[in-house]
Amino acid sequence: MGQVRIADVRIDGGTQSRVAIDAATVSRYAEVLESGGKFKEPIVVYHDGSNFWAADGFHRILAALRVGLKELPADVRPGTRDDAIVYSAGCNEEHGLARTNADKRNAVKLLLSLEKYAKASDQEIAKRSRIGVPVPRGVDGRPIPGRRIPA
């Protein structure tokens, strides 16, 4: 683990699997930083040689920007934007702000948009997105007989 300059981290590349940023969570995290606190987990970014693609820690990044931090502890991994999307799709199952069902559906949609996963099995998509439901194909609104995903 090292440090990464926040200004170098791409949060605008479609790697966020959440439907929206939760402003209250960003504010709460900013308060922690302003009081001298630190985050328990580093952010996770994928570096493709040119860009640092955010994969986990969007709320922490925005909180750090709000309070004027220049760097954050980061787990920097070699990889592409697509790798960041795959990682992001399964984030926050065990820490951070809990994902909503809409967030889970969005994670599945992001995975299915990637060439590598467009024809992956339902089980593989469920495993990668950590949704615990082995039937994600219906998430795009096209019904699959006998299958459903939580609304």
C-alpha angles and dihedrals in degrees: 000000000000141000128279129199106246091218089062095055116098111222092159100069102091094258094123109103095194120096091228143355113258106231093199091056092050089051092048091049091047089054090053091052094045090054091054097261126142133215117255093221129045119236114257120231134171118220119206096182093271109036135041103217115203112233103163130013106047093145090048092049092051091047091051091050090049092056095041102251115160099199140028133194106263142186098220113197129183110250151093138275088268090055089053091051092051091050093044092052091068100038128120097027089118106020143021127025109353115248119247121224087255089056090051092050090049091051090054091048091051092051093048089052091062117090091226093058102030090099099027119128121265088247092055092049091048091049094049094045092041092223096140091222115103094207109074100140092088090060092092091065097261107121120233113202111251094005132099142166122213114272 
